[in-house]
Amino acid sequence: MSTQSTQPKPVQKESSGGAFYAGRGVTKTPMISHAKGIFFWDTDGKRYLDGSSGAVAANIGHGNERVRDAMIEQAKRFSYVVRTAFTSEATETLSRMIAELAGPGFDQTFLVSGGSEAIESTLKLARQYAVVTGQPKRSKVLARMPGYHGSTLGAAAVTGDPDRDQMFGPIMRVMPKIPAPLSYRIPDGYDVHSYADHCADELERQILAEGEDTVLAFIMEPVGGVATGALVAPNSYYSKVRKICDRYGVLLIFDEVMCGAGRTGTFLAAHHWPDALPDLVACAKGLSAGYTPLGAMIAPNRIVDKVVESGGFLHGHTYSGNPLSSAIGVAVLSELVNQNLMENAQRMGVILRQKLNALKDRSTTIGDVRGIGLLNAVEIVEDKATKAIFPAARQASYRVSEIARDLGLHIYSRRAASGKFGEWFMAAPPLIITEPEIGL
Ligand code: PLP
């Protein structure tokens, strides 16, 4: 008789095939056993500090018991009904909470399962609004190079990444791009301010070149994510962009998938520039802080009403407004507010950047430290004087992530668009981090 079934199964220590994921930086991924606060542990008992909140998602930290209890409570009652026919208290509460936190002018929330779905929703709502208000020629969505808006085809079409365009361009309609107002790699003859001004002027130039009545929207990350490494533009850029969009009837869409939900110290990153609020917002990651897949489009009545009156929004997903995800979202946002985590993100962000800048002064390979709140990036270079990027073969940013992981620190890194725009890792720990923990 075989004894196989009575043998204890060895604990699996790392990924072993049978599933594959995005990226190429990490070849063998450790298996995680449990997590608490800003830390998680693998099955060998090794501890990791979550320096990038996973993929800049775990805003309230791991193992939050109030979130777990809310999840259990909702699961005990029911987990799913289809949103087009039924709703739940959790779905209604979350929708209201998001709209209230987003503030005046953001009246309605459309719940989805993640960032790419939230982006798709903004693109489709914008298009449907244009059609039902008698502007059917408007179909082009301008975006920035570099930029990242997600993996689905609509989101990829507005993503500014030549590698992805080359690969996926033939199966989608790649949208026109204008330069992002980079603050570290500025072309000769400009400084940060004049280059940002130039980039905003490029928006106007591109609208006119495309034909102003054909441009539907302009989409941008108000604070950059991995594509630009936490890029923040000078204040004047935002107001200039807003005015240009108004001048030509172009909708302004902010991708706050990464920078929203409190990450930069305000609920929306847009709140840092109140004179330049967008028409539509896509939000995700921090809304559920990694406890469940969740995203949202936030939109004003003036747009939603027109679309609803015309017969309804021609877009939705099986898990739109999922009750279980909604209950988790309510618990996560309650933690964000009740623990003053946005204020903590502002204070800890200042301290984190001070420490990273001190490190930069001593380092030969840290070229730039930038960001706002707890959305920060550390740009690495081969030569600080020339800002030269490491050759691709060195896979420098991935190597930094791997070395950090070996040392017990998780950092999310990116070599953007074949390295043409630089490479960096994200310094974006959970918003619950304390000053002593930043020193760890
Ligand atoms: N937009 C931005 C700015 C992002 O950072 C991401 C993901 O990292 C997305 C969109 C896509 O979100 P998701 O991966 O949840 O589909």
Boltz pocket constraint, residues with backbone or C-beta under 6 A from the ligand:
constraints:
  - pocket:
      binder: B
      contacts: [[A, 55], [A, 113], [A, 114], [A, 115], [A, 116], [A, 117], [A, 119], [A, 148], [A, 149], [A, 150], [A, 151], [A, 221], [A, 225], [A, 226], [A, 255], [A, 256], [A, 257], [A, 258], [A, 259], [A, 284], [A, 285]]
      max_distance: 6.0
